[in-house]
Amino acid sequence: MMGNNQSVFHQFLLLGLPIPPEHQHLFYALFLAMYLITVLGNLIIIILILLDSLLHTPMYLFLSNLSFSDLCFSSVTMPKLLKNMQSQDPLISYVDCLTQMYFFMVFGDMESFLLVVMAYDRYVAICFPLHYTSIMNPKFCASLLIPLWMLTTFHAMMHTLLMARLSFCESNVIPHFFCDISALLKLACSDTSVNELMIFIMGGPVIIVPFLLIVMPYARIVSSILKFSSTQSIHKVFSTCGSHLSVVSLFYGMIIGLYLCPSSDNSTVKETTMAMMYTVVTPMLNPFIYSLRNSDMKRALRRVIYDKNISL
């Protein structure tokens, strides 16, 4: 029961990033450039895969889903951050806040699961090349993707509904640049034990298990290559796997540090910086790591541009 001097808040104040006023314009330009690179890079990948029939393969189906997920994941937080930095209007309504949290979790979870599927795809392609087509057939790929989208939707909806049952009456100031679930729980004046329990229980299947399922195929790939391949092949695989694993480690390292193993001495600056790394930097890097330096994608880009010039 709330006391008479308590009021329930219907909007929140996003404090944003702890940037000195004299540096606001510089960081605004930096974040705008990063967001535009993310949008452009992922859109190019999606369009190329749609237009080029030679890219209608399982690997590029997963890549197009990853690009779509990255594009949406970044778009959930960045436009609001940029708007707040430009207009100095950091208010967000209760409904908009929960909506942002919901879609943030949907696309964040989906990115996690897609990285697993892509790791498995590479494992089959490298370790079982003769059986790749029969294993990674269209029906199997669809049976992987559709349940994953359903699972992420259910997981995000569960946490959103659990959050909607809480009351916020102590403070409406969120020391973050988006409606982060952990930041909102700290503001709640009702019992959050169920929310925290579900974060802990679901953290395993959604964060820890996918991370392990990514590392294991890459470990098998490296082991297989070391046994049978030439020095040049080993160098190529290590270069590719190393770049993939570096992005995966950045993404999961920040998430595990923030949500599963939060430190009691974590400052607001540290938490927002860690969140910025996996919400902004990772979606920007993924197109370059997974696709745009890929020879098939480069050839597809040349074909699309050449066909366009011929048609003109």
Disulfide bonds with the S-S distance in Angstrom:
Cys97-Cys179 1.97
Cys169-Cys189 1.91
